[in-house]
């Protein structure tokens, strides 16, 4: 959980460099946006594209992951769980986070992340 928790701390600090330090170069993010009416859209982002969202700004960001499942096999790991993303202490969206991790030179790094993102049916804070 160390790199995942460090990413969440970087999100809260809006510190793209802190987030980037946890990422394996060449990885990416896949976002599945779920619309309230049932539509879905899939987007892929490079790490630099993802990091542009975490520049300093006036809003307070926080991501909370609840009861994550963690599976490992040697130098491969996965973290999966429900999350809620808050902006200025208000639920903005929620979904499932899925982090793929690898141990690179003895250090766990996030190779890829996939998440679903919806605004309906999110838990209260």
Number of C-alpha atoms within 10 A of each C-alpha: 14 10 18 19 15 16 24 19 17 21 22 17 18 24 17 20 13 17 24 19 15 21 22 18 15 10 16 19 19 16 16 18 19 17 13 11 7 7 8 13 11 10 10 13 14 14 21 14 11 15 18 11 13 17 13 13 10 8 12 15 21 21 20 15 18 13 10 16 11 12 11 11 8 7 13 15 19 19 18 20 17 19 22 24 20 19 14 11 12 14 17 18 20 23 22 19 20 19 23 17 25 22 15 13 8 8 11 20 25 26 22 21 21 18 20 20 23 19 16 14 10 17 12 7 10
